[in-house]
Amino acid sequence: MSNIFITGGTGFLGSDLICEILNSSSNHIYALVRARNITHARRKLFNILEKLSQPRGLNRAARKRIHVYKGDITRKNLDLKRNDLNKLVKTIDVIFHSAASTNLKSPLKKIRRINVNGTKRVLDFALLCQRKGRLKKVYHISTVYVAGTKICTFKEKDLNIRQGFNNPYERSKFEAEQLIHRYRKRGIDISIFRPSIMLGRYKDGISTRFKMLYQPLHFLSFELIDTLPVIKEGKPNLINVDIAAKTIMLISQMNHRKNKTYHITSPDALPLSYVLGMASKFFGFKNPRLAPPNSIDMNKDYTPVKRKIIEPYLPYFNYLTKFDMKNTLDQIKKTNFVFPQLNKKNLYRLFKYCDEVGFIKKKRKNVVEK
Ligand SMILES: NC(=O)c1ccc[n+]([C@@H]2O[C@H](COP(=O)([O-])OP(=O)(O)OC[C@H]3O[C@@H](n4cnc5c(N)ncnc54)[C@H](OP(=O)(O)O)[C@@H]3O)[C@@H](O)[C@H]2O)c1
């Protein structure tokens, strides 16, 4: 039995990671939650975990294995109370650092505070745990988009490939990984998981946060955009959040390799045209035409509002870089886990959930569902 400290447990990935830990082990979870007070922290976390545990809900035994701490990764000692800090550094065996700002529009200074300085605070906490306690391993959640604007086959061992960045988010995650390299030299064993774009759960379509692909789909459903500047070959790499969490847990449970990086991506990325085609058919909105980016003048053909909404996502729609996932596949082949395909059935499950909760509503009642 291990004691696992997790940041970002109320987030899209972190909440599913907690569910995976609860379901696949007898480990205890020590969750750092950003909140006004401890009651608020507990409510925030348990509300999400309850939602993800339907229809049965979280049982009492599982609840007993979750210990909630109010804290903030941007503050010294994660803003933990002195007594809690002293207890935690002696207790924690493993750290999962999943807290981050994932806002693609955030300015660099603001996002660095959370993604770089926040990571530094978590790593300083890890150093304390290692010196005073029994810490064995840190897992840092990064993103494959540290590859930035470079078109290549991006390997798990790669980091600095003289890339540019599409936004401050990518740059901040890259800088956080550079920091990891410095802390590895100080003796902490830190492995990195780099997911691609995460969507709702494979098993039931549930999504606790509607980000990335969900946002542009929501906007496109209003039929205000006829043409998207997207190349035919553009393939956003998409993965269900529960599959990402499962893969991360499987690797962390069996793996004793030190300081490794794993790409948590789909082995087969789907063309954007396919995903858009499925979405427009399901929700009943007009499928936008895809046109080569150099044939569209964004200043002329798009209003400033449309541009502001759609532009942050265009680099991911036009993505050509391939992600090598050898380290991940080498580990996964030792298990009986098979990556499920992101096919029509899987996508429709995700869309159905959007319709049910009203995030994107179906336009016509008679649109296909099977
Ligand atoms: N979502 C994706 O498609 C995607 C793709 C690739 C990689 N990733 C990476 O995966 C990780 C998890 O992403 P996600 O999608 O789960 O993000 P998310 O849904 O935005 O959740 C972020 C989590 O971090 C917490 N957090 C933010 N600032 C904090 C602070 N100062 N102190 C303590 N906690 C703080 C948030 O708490 P609150 O509840 O208080 O907001 C939330 O729990 C990130 O490292 C991200 O870069 C995500």
Ligand as a Chemical Component Dictionary entry (heavy atoms), coordinates in Angstrom:
data_LIG
# 
_chem_comp.id                   LIG 
_chem_comp.type                 NON-POLYMER 
_chem_comp.pdbx_formal_charge   0 
_chem_comp.three_letter_code    LIG 
# 
loop_
_chem_comp_atom.comp_id 
_chem_comp_atom.atom_id 
_chem_comp_atom.alt_atom_id 
_chem_comp_atom.type_symbol 
_chem_comp_atom.charge 
_chem_comp_atom.model_Cartn_x 
_chem_comp_atom.model_Cartn_y 
_chem_comp_atom.model_Cartn_z 
_chem_comp_atom.pdbx_ordinal 
LIG N1  N1  N 0  -6.821  18.689 -20.949 1  
LIG C1  C1  C 0  -6.030  18.316 -21.921 2  
LIG O1  O1  O 0  -6.480  18.079 -23.065 3  
LIG C2  C2  C 0  -4.548  18.120 -21.659 4  
LIG C3  C3  C 0  -3.759  17.669 -22.734 5  
LIG C4  C4  C 0  -2.416  17.435 -22.525 6  
LIG C5  C5  C 0  -1.857  17.639 -21.279 7  
LIG N2  N2  N 1  -2.630  18.098 -20.258 8  
LIG C6  C6  C 0  -1.980  18.287 -18.952 9  
LIG O2  O2  O 0  -2.639  17.448 -18.014 10 
LIG C7  C7  C 0  -2.609  18.061 -16.723 11 
LIG C8  C8  C 0  -4.026  18.118 -16.194 12 
LIG O3  O3  O 0  -4.801  18.910 -17.084 13 
LIG P1  P1  P 0  -6.372  19.018 -16.920 14 
LIG O4  O4  O 0  -6.961  19.031 -18.266 15 
LIG O5  O5  O -1 -6.826  18.035 -15.904 16 
LIG O6  O6  O 0  -6.468  20.488 -16.334 17 
LIG P2  P2  P 0  -7.711  21.179 -15.628 18 
LIG O7  O7  O 0  -8.966  20.421 -15.847 19 
LIG O8  O8  O 0  -7.671  22.620 -16.028 20 
LIG O9  O9  O 0  -7.356  21.054 -14.090 21 
LIG C9  C9  C 0  -6.276  21.735 -13.546 22 
LIG C10 C10 C 0  -6.174  21.369 -12.093 23 
LIG O10 O10 O 0  -5.099  22.123 -11.510 24 
LIG C11 C11 C 0  -5.585  22.779 -10.346 25 
LIG N3  N3  N 0  -4.844  24.001 -10.106 26 
LIG C12 C12 C 0  -4.651  25.032 -10.967 27 
LIG N4  N4  N 0  -3.927  25.993 -10.355 28 
LIG C13 C13 C 0  -3.656  25.562 -9.095  29 
LIG C14 C14 C 0  -2.960  26.110 -7.992  30 
LIG N5  N5  N 0  -2.395  27.319 -8.046  31 
LIG N6  N6  N 0  -2.867  25.375 -6.856  32 
LIG C15 C15 C 0  -3.445  24.149 -6.770  33 
LIG N7  N7  N 0  -4.129  23.578 -7.782  34 
LIG C16 C16 C 0  -4.238  24.282 -8.934  35 
LIG C17 C17 C 0  -7.062  23.046 -10.664 36 
LIG O11 O11 O 0  -7.755  23.347 -9.491  37 
LIG P3  P3  P 0  -9.177  24.132 -9.532  38 
LIG O12 O12 O 0  -10.210 23.058 -9.434  39 
LIG O13 O13 O 0  -9.119  24.999 -8.341  40 
LIG O14 O14 O 0  -9.235  24.905 -10.812 41 
LIG C18 C18 C 0  -7.439  21.715 -11.287 42 
LIG O15 O15 O 0  -7.620  20.744 -10.293 43 
LIG C19 C19 C 0  -1.952  19.419 -16.914 44 
LIG O16 O16 O 0  -0.614  19.325 -16.558 45 
LIG C20 C20 C 0  -2.092  19.686 -18.399 46 
LIG O17 O17 O 0  -1.060  20.521 -18.862 47 
LIG C21 C21 C 0  -3.970  18.337 -20.416 48 
# 
loop_
_chem_comp_bond.comp_id 
_chem_comp_bond.atom_id_1 
_chem_comp_bond.atom_id_2 
_chem_comp_bond.value_order 
_chem_comp_bond.pdbx_ordinal 
LIG N1  C1  SING 1  
LIG C1  O1  DOUB 2  
LIG C1  C2  SING 3  
LIG C2  C3  SING 4  
LIG C2  C21 DOUB 5  
LIG C3  C4  DOUB 6  
LIG C4  C5  SING 7  
LIG C5  N2  DOUB 8  
LIG N2  C6  SING 9  
LIG N2  C21 SING 10 
LIG C6  O2  SING 11 
LIG C6  C20 SING 12 
LIG O2  C7  SING 13 
LIG C7  C8  SING 14 
LIG C7  C19 SING 15 
LIG C8  O3  SING 16 
LIG O3  P1  SING 17 
LIG P1  O4  DOUB 18 
LIG P1  O5  SING 19 
LIG P1  O6  SING 20 
LIG O6  P2  SING 21 
LIG P2  O7  DOUB 22 
LIG P2  O8  SING 23 
LIG P2  O9  SING 24 
LIG O9  C9  SING 25 
LIG C9  C10 SING 26 
LIG C10 O10 SING 27 
LIG C10 C18 SING 28 
LIG O10 C11 SING 29 
LIG C11 N3  SING 30 
LIG C11 C17 SING 31 
LIG N3  C12 SING 32 
LIG N3  C16 SING 33 
LIG C12 N4  DOUB 34 
LIG N4  C13 SING 35 
LIG C13 C14 SING 36 
LIG C13 C16 DOUB 37 
LIG C14 N5  SING 38 
LIG C14 N6  DOUB 39 
LIG N6  C15 SING 40 
LIG C15 N7  DOUB 41 
LIG N7  C16 SING 42 
LIG C17 O11 SING 43 
LIG C17 C18 SING 44 
LIG O11 P3  SING 45 
LIG P3  O12 DOUB 46 
LIG P3  O13 SING 47 
LIG P3  O14 SING 48 
LIG C18 O15 SING 49 
LIG C19 O16 SING 50 
LIG C19 C20 SING 51 
LIG C20 O17 SING 52 
# 
